[in-house]
């Protein structure tokens, strides 16, 4: 190699070194100092993940409960201890979220590059097979990292047949499974969807119809067709005598949702409460109506009278979940016999209109002037 060539080569190497140093310095300036990068997260996605993870941490939630005065029996030192625990948790959360986020982003890039290579026409079949296996391995690692991130963030992801927040629901149905052949379908009012209804006896419901389990599946399929009704919550009530048919109906609804590929849009579960056959006793004395025996003993007749019974009692008896099958006992004195007949007729007509004639039993019992009815 001539001395002239050596000089040219050396000059070129120096220029490259200088340019490389300048490029590194420029890139470093863009990135900011290490201290600045430690103190600030300028990646919007990572910042949002950290924020949500901190808000969802049990330590922060407990501290917030204490601040709002919802923790009873606390002592002065409790707040300081909770604050220390929350701060320690925050530091750990930031590290865990950042590490897992970096791994997921790296795996995303690696999977995307392998996908491009698989699509390339230049790769042989043998190479493509290796690439497929490599991609599958990376996707498995990514799934694991996502699971770690969910755990750190205290997030349960949306999944098939998972619990849907009441605030996100567009429809809420209650299925009262009465026996093998009959299901009473109820629809909850659009307003007032709250999780509190999970622990109450389902107020604000409208009776839709009395139907068979098979027709219920068809009805639900039609409901799910419309986006106006999704996501949908379906609660299946059952009595001690209808445990088996309720479980069968639950399985059929799950299968139907899978067939129409709407598993993510429906929440369906069995209500563990199992009410027994409903018994209702009515007392008629001297042409007046008493809703229960205590009212009779205290001489407090119903203010609504017969008209109130038609408008209030019958709808409550027949159109409330858990009331069918129903046994109604009308206790009456001689003066109230005609009233007892009219009331029996009214209940039978309402049951017939609903299609529940076989589910309503009416018993009339006359008591004497000095007799105390049961």
VEXDREN-2710 file (C-alpha; in Angstrom, 1 decimal):
% VEXDREN-2710
k/r/px/py/pz
1/UNK/0.0/0.0/0.0
2/UNK/1.5/3.4/-1.1
3/UNK/2.0/6.2/1.4
4/UNK/-0.3/8.3/-0.6
5/UNK/-3.1/5.8/-0.4
6/UNK/-2.5/5.3/3.4
7/UNK/-2.9/9.1/3.9
8/UNK/-6.2/9.1/2.0
9/UNK/-7.5/6.1/3.9
10/UNK/-6.5/7.6/7.2
11/UNK/-8.2/10.9/6.4
12/UNK/-11.4/9.1/5.4
13/UNK/-11.4/7.2/8.6
14/UNK/-11.0/10.3/10.7
15/UNK/-13.8/12.0/8.8
16/UNK/-16.1/9.0/9.5
17/UNK/-15.1/9.0/13.1
18/UNK/-15.9/12.7/13.5
19/UNK/-19.2/12.3/11.7
20/UNK/-20.2/9.3/13.8
21/UNK/-19.3/11.2/17.0
22/UNK/-21.4/14.1/15.8
23/UNK/-24.3/11.8/15.0
24/UNK/-24.2/10.2/18.5
25/UNK/-24.0/13.6/20.1
26/UNK/-26.9/14.9/18.1
27/UNK/-29.0/11.8/18.9
28/UNK/-28.1/12.2/22.6
29/UNK/-29.2/15.8/22.5
30/UNK/-32.5/14.7/21.0
31/UNK/-32.9/12.1/23.7
32/UNK/-32.0/14.5/26.4
33/UNK/-29.7/13.9/29.3
34/UNK/-29.9/10.6/31.2
35/UNK/-31.1/12.5/34.3
36/UNK/-33.9/14.2/32.2
37/UNK/-35.0/10.8/30.8
38/UNK/-35.1/9.3/34.3
39/UNK/-37.3/12.2/35.5
40/UNK/-39.7/12.4/32.6
41/UNK/-41.6/9.8/30.6
42/UNK/-42.2/11.4/27.2
43/UNK/-43.8/8.3/25.7
44/UNK/-47.5/9.0/25.9
45/UNK/-48.5/5.3/25.9
46/UNK/-46.1/4.4/28.6
47/UNK/-47.1/7.4/30.7
48/UNK/-50.8/6.4/30.4
49/UNK/-49.9/2.8/31.5
50/UNK/-48.1/4.0/34.5
51/UNK/-50.9/6.4/35.5
52/UNK/-53.5/3.7/35.3
53/UNK/-51.4/1.2/37.2
54/UNK/-50.8/3.6/40.0
55/UNK/-54.5/4.5/40.3
56/UNK/-55.5/0.8/40.3
57/UNK/-52.9/-0.3/42.9
58/UNK/-54.5/-1.5/46.2
59/UNK/-52.2/0.8/48.2
60/UNK/-53.4/3.9/46.4
61/UNK/-57.0/2.8/46.6
62/UNK/-56.7/2.2/50.3
63/UNK/-55.0/5.6/50.8
64/UNK/-57.8/7.3/48.8
65/UNK/-60.4/5.5/50.9
66/UNK/-58.7/6.9/54.0
67/UNK/-58.6/10.4/52.6
68/UNK/-62.3/10.3/51.9
69/UNK/-63.0/9.1/55.4
70/UNK/-64.4/5.7/54.4
71/UNK/-62.0/3.8/56.6
72/UNK/-63.4/3.4/60.1
73/UNK/-61.5/2.8/63.2
74/UNK/-58.3/4.4/61.9
75/UNK/-55.6/5.9/64.3
76/UNK/-53.5/8.9/63.6
77/UNK/-50.4/6.9/62.5
78/UNK/-52.4/4.9/59.9
79/UNK/-52.3/7.6/57.3
80/UNK/-48.5/7.9/57.4
81/UNK/-48.1/4.1/57.1
82/UNK/-50.5/4.0/54.2
83/UNK/-48.7/6.9/52.5
84/UNK/-45.3/5.1/52.9
85/UNK/-46.8/1.9/51.5
86/UNK/-48.3/3.7/48.6
87/UNK/-45.0/5.5/47.7
88/UNK/-43.1/2.2/47.8
89/UNK/-45.7/0.6/45.6
90/UNK/-45.5/3.5/43.1
91/UNK/-41.8/3.1/42.7
92/UNK/-42.1/-0.6/42.1
93/UNK/-45.1/-0.1/39.7
94/UNK/-43.1/2.4/37.6
95/UNK/-40.2/0.0/37.2
96/UNK/-42.4/-3.1/36.5
97/UNK/-44.6/-1.3/34.0
98/UNK/-41.6/0.2/32.2
99/UNK/-39.7/-3.0/31.9
100/UNK/-42.7/-5.0/30.7
101/UNK/-43.7/-2.2/28.3
102/UNK/-40.2/-2.2/26.8
103/UNK/-40.3/-6.0/26.3
104/UNK/-43.7/-5.9/24.6
105/UNK/-42.5/-3.1/22.2
106/UNK/-39.4/-5.1/21.4
107/UNK/-41.4/-8.3/20.8
108/UNK/-43.8/-6.3/18.6
109/UNK/-40.9/-5.1/16.4
110/UNK/-39.4/-8.6/16.2
111/UNK/-42.7/-10.2/15.3
112/UNK/-43.3/-7.5/12.6
113/UNK/-39.9/-8.2/11.1
114/UNK/-40.4/-11.9/11.0
115/UNK/-43.8/-11.4/9.4
116/UNK/-42.2/-9.4/6.6
117/UNK/-39.6/-12.2/6.0
118/UNK/-42.4/-14.8/5.9
119/UNK/-44.2/-12.8/3.3
120/UNK/-41.1/-12.4/1.2
121/UNK/-41.1/-14.5/-1.9
122/UNK/-37.4/-15.1/-1.6
123/UNK/-37.6/-17.3/1.5
124/UNK/-37.7/-21.1/0.9
125/UNK/-40.3/-23.4/2.5
126/UNK/-37.8/-24.7/5.0
127/UNK/-36.8/-21.2/6.1
128/UNK/-40.5/-20.1/6.3
129/UNK/-41.2/-23.0/8.6
130/UNK/-38.4/-21.9/10.9
131/UNK/-39.7/-18.3/10.8
132/UNK/-43.2/-19.5/11.7
133/UNK/-41.9/-21.3/14.7
134/UNK/-39.8/-18.3/15.7
135/UNK/-42.8/-16.0/15.4
136/UNK/-45.0/-18.4/17.5
137/UNK/-42.3/-18.4/20.2
138/UNK/-42.2/-14.6/20.2
139/UNK/-46.0/-14.3/20.3
140/UNK/-46.1/-16.6/23.3
141/UNK/-43.5/-14.4/25.1
142/UNK/-45.5/-11.4/24.3
143/UNK/-48.7/-12.9/25.7
144/UNK/-46.8/-13.7/28.9
145/UNK/-45.5/-10.1/29.1
146/UNK/-49.0/-8.8/28.6
147/UNK/-50.2/-11.0/31.4
148/UNK/-47.5/-9.6/33.7
149/UNK/-48.5/-6.1/32.7
150/UNK/-52.2/-6.8/33.5
151/UNK/-51.3/-8.1/36.9
152/UNK/-49.2/-5.0/37.7
153/UNK/-52.0/-2.7/36.5
154/UNK/-54.7/-4.7/38.3
155/UNK/-56.7/-5.0/35.0
156/UNK/-58.9/-7.8/34.1
157/UNK/-59.2/-7.7/30.3
158/UNK/-62.4/-7.9/28.3
159/UNK/-63.0/-11.6/27.5
160/UNK/-65.6/-14.0/26.4
161/UNK/-68.6/-14.0/28.7
162/UNK/-66.8/-11.8/31.2
163/UNK/-68.4/-9.4/33.6
164/UNK/-69.5/-6.2/31.8
165/UNK/-69.7/-3.0/33.9
166/UNK/-73.3/-1.9/34.5
167/UNK/-72.5/1.5/33.1
168/UNK/-71.5/-0.1/29.7
169/UNK/-74.7/-2.2/29.3
170/UNK/-77.3/-1.4/26.7
171/UNK/-79.7/-4.2/27.7
172/UNK/-80.3/-6.2/30.8
173/UNK/-82.6/-9.2/30.9
174/UNK/-83.7/-11.4/33.8
175/UNK/-84.9/-14.9/33.0
176/UNK/-87.0/-16.5/35.8
177/UNK/-86.8/-20.2/35.2
178/UNK/-90.0/-21.6/36.7
179/UNK/-89.8/-25.2/35.6
180/UNK/-88.7/-27.4/32.6
181/UNK/-91.2/-25.8/30.3
182/UNK/-91.7/-22.2/31.4
183/UNK/-89.4/-19.2/31.6
184/UNK/-90.6/-15.7/32.6
185/UNK/-88.6/-13.1/30.6
186/UNK/-88.1/-9.7/32.2
187/UNK/-86.4/-6.6/30.7
188/UNK/-84.8/-4.0/33.0
189/UNK/-85.5/-0.3/32.3
190/UNK/-82.7/1.4/30.3
191/UNK/-82.2/4.0/33.0
192/UNK/-80.6/3.1/36.4
193/UNK/-78.3/0.3/35.5
194/UNK/-76.2/-0.1/38.6
195/UNK/-74.2/-2.9/40.2
196/UNK/-76.4/-2.5/43.3
197/UNK/-79.1/-4.4/41.4
198/UNK/-77.0/-7.5/41.6
199/UNK/-77.7/-7.6/45.3
200/UNK/-81.4/-6.6/45.3
201/UNK/-84.4/-8.4/44.0
202/UNK/-84.2/-6.7/40.5
203/UNK/-86.3/-3.6/40.7
204/UNK/-87.4/-1.6/37.7
205/UNK/-88.3/-4.6/35.6
206/UNK/-90.9/-5.0/32.8
207/UNK/-92.4/-8.4/32.1
208/UNK/-91.8/-9.3/28.5
209/UNK/-93.5/-12.7/28.2
210/UNK/-93.9/-16.2/29.6
211/UNK/-92.3/-18.6/27.1
212/UNK/-90.4/-21.9/26.7
213/UNK/-86.6/-22.3/27.1
214/UNK/-86.3/-23.0/23.3
215/UNK/-88.1/-19.8/22.4
216/UNK/-85.9/-17.9/24.9
217/UNK/-82.9/-18.9/22.8
218/UNK/-84.5/-17.5/19.7
219/UNK/-85.5/-14.4/21.5
220/UNK/-82.0/-13.7/22.7
221/UNK/-80.5/-14.4/19.3
222/UNK/-82.8/-11.7/17.8
223/UNK/-81.8/-9.3/20.6
224/UNK/-78.1/-9.8/20.0
225/UNK/-78.6/-9.1/16.3
226/UNK/-79.1/-5.4/17.0
227/UNK/-76.1/-3.2/18.1
228/UNK/-78.7/-1.2/20.1
229/UNK/-79.0/-4.0/22.6
230/UNK/-75.2/-4.9/22.9
231/UNK/-73.5/-5.4/25.3
232/UNK/-76.2/-7.4/27.0
233/UNK/-76.4/-8.9/30.5
234/UNK/-78.6/-12.0/31.1
235/UNK/-79.3/-13.1/34.6
236/UNK/-80.9/-16.5/35.1
237/UNK/-83.0/-16.9/38.2
238/UNK/-83.9/-20.4/39.4
239/UNK/-85.8/-22.0/42.2
240/UNK/-85.0/-25.1/44.1
241/UNK/-87.2/-27.0/41.8
242/UNK/-85.7/-25.5/38.6
243/UNK/-82.0/-25.8/39.2
244/UNK/-81.4/-28.3/36.5
245/UNK/-83.4/-26.6/33.7
246/UNK/-81.8/-23.2/34.6
247/UNK/-78.3/-24.8/34.2
248/UNK/-79.3/-26.3/30.9
249/UNK/-80.6/-22.9/29.7
250/UNK/-77.3/-21.3/30.8
251/UNK/-75.4/-23.8/28.6
252/UNK/-77.7/-23.2/25.6
253/UNK/-77.2/-19.4/25.8
254/UNK/-73.4/-19.8/26.0
255/UNK/-73.5/-22.1/22.9
256/UNK/-75.8/-19.7/21.0
257/UNK/-73.5/-16.8/21.7
258/UNK/-70.5/-18.8/20.4
259/UNK/-72.4/-19.7/17.2
260/UNK/-73.2/-16.1/16.4
261/UNK/-69.6/-15.0/17.5
262/UNK/-70.8/-12.5/20.1
263/UNK/-69.1/-14.0/23.2
264/UNK/-67.6/-10.6/24.0
265/UNK/-71.0/-8.8/23.9
266/UNK/-72.9/-10.8/26.4
267/UNK/-72.6/-11.6/30.1
268/UNK/-74.7/-14.5/31.3
269/UNK/-74.7/-15.9/34.8
270/UNK/-76.8/-17.9/37.2
271/UNK/-78.3/-16.2/40.2
272/UNK/-77.5/-18.4/43.2
273/UNK/-80.6/-17.3/45.1
274/UNK/-83.4/-19.9/44.9
275/UNK/-86.7/-18.6/46.3
276/UNK/-89.4/-21.2/47.1
277/UNK/-93.0/-21.2/45.9
278/UNK/-94.6/-17.8/46.7
279/UNK/-97.6/-17.8/49.0
280/UNK/-99.8/-14.8/49.3
281/UNK/-102.6/-14.4/51.9
282/UNK/-105.3/-11.8/51.6
283/UNK/-107.9/-10.9/54.2
284/UNK/-111.4/-9.5/53.6
285/UNK/-113.6/-8.4/56.4
286/UNK/-116.8/-6.3/56.3
287/UNK/-116.1/-5.5/52.7
288/UNK/-112.7/-4.1/53.4
289/UNK/-109.3/-5.4/52.1
290/UNK/-106.4/-6.2/54.4
291/UNK/-103.0/-6.9/52.8
292/UNK/-101.8/-9.1/55.6
293/UNK/-102.8/-10.5/59.0
294/UNK/-101.1/-7.7/61.0
295/UNK/-103.2/-5.1/59.2
296/UNK/-106.3/-7.1/60.0
297/UNK/-105.4/-7.3/63.7
298/UNK/-104.6/-3.6/63.8
299/UNK/-107.7/-2.7/61.7
300/UNK/-105.7/-1.0/59.0
301/UNK/-107.6/-1.7/55.7
302/UNK/-105.9/-1.0/52.4
303/UNK/-106.6/2.6/51.3
304/UNK/-106.7/1.7/47.6
305/UNK/-109.5/-0.9/48.2
306/UNK/-110.6/-3.1/45.4
307/UNK/-109.4/-0.7/42.7
308/UNK/-105.9/-0.6/44.4
309/UNK/-105.8/-4.4/44.4
310/UNK/-106.4/-4.6/40.7
311/UNK/-103.8/-1.9/39.9
312/UNK/-101.1/-2.8/42.5
313/UNK/-101.4/-6.2/44.0
314/UNK/-102.1/-8.3/40.9
315/UNK/-99.3/-6.8/38.8
316/UNK/-96.9/-7.2/41.8
317/UNK/-98.0/-10.8/42.2
318/UNK/-97.8/-11.9/38.6
319/UNK/-95.2/-9.6/37.1
320/UNK/-92.4/-9.8/39.7
321/UNK/-89.5/-12.2/39.4
322/UNK/-89.6/-15.1/41.7
323/UNK/-93.4/-15.0/42.3
324/UNK/-94.4/-17.8/40.0
325/UNK/-95.6/-20.4/40.8
326/UNK/-98.0/-18.6/43.1
327/UNK/-100.6/-19.8/45.7
328/UNK/-103.1/-17.1/46.7
329/UNK/-105.3/-17.7/49.8
330/UNK/-108.3/-15.4/50.2
331/UNK/-109.7/-15.4/53.7
332/UNK/-113.1/-13.7/53.9
333/UNK/-116.1/-13.3/56.2
334/UNK/-119.7/-13.7/55.1
335/UNK/-120.1/-10.0/54.3
336/UNK/-117.1/-10.1/51.9
337/UNK/-118.0/-13.2/49.9
338/UNK/-118.9/-11.4/46.7
339/UNK/-115.7/-9.4/47.0
340/UNK/-113.7/-12.6/47.3
341/UNK/-115.3/-14.0/44.2
342/UNK/-114.5/-10.9/42.2
343/UNK/-110.9/-10.9/43.4
344/UNK/-110.5/-14.6/42.5
345/UNK/-111.9/-13.9/39.1
346/UNK/-109.5/-10.9/38.6
347/UNK/-106.5/-13.0/39.5
348/UNK/-107.5/-15.8/37.2
349/UNK/-108.1/-13.4/34.3
350/UNK/-104.7/-11.7/34.8
351/UNK/-103.0/-15.1/35.0
352/UNK/-104.7/-16.2/31.8
353/UNK/-103.6/-13.1/30.0
354/UNK/-100.0/-13.8/31.0
355/UNK/-100.4/-17.5/30.1
356/UNK/-99.8/-18.5/33.7
357/UNK/-103.1/-20.3/34.5
358/UNK/-101.3/-23.5/35.5
359/UNK/-98.9/-21.6/37.7
360/UNK/-101.5/-19.8/39.9
361/UNK/-103.5/-21.6/42.5
362/UNK/-106.3/-19.7/44.3
363/UNK/-107.8/-20.9/47.6
364/UNK/-110.8/-19.3/49.3
365/UNK/-111.4/-19.7/53.0
366/UNK/-114.4/-18.3/54.9
367/UNK/-114.1/-17.5/58.5
368/UNK/-116.8/-16.8/61.1
369/UNK/-117.5/-13.5/63.0
370/UNK/-115.6/-14.6/66.1
371/UNK/-113.0/-16.7/64.3
372/UNK/-109.4/-15.7/63.8
373/UNK/-108.3/-16.5/60.2
374/UNK/-104.9/-18.3/59.7
END
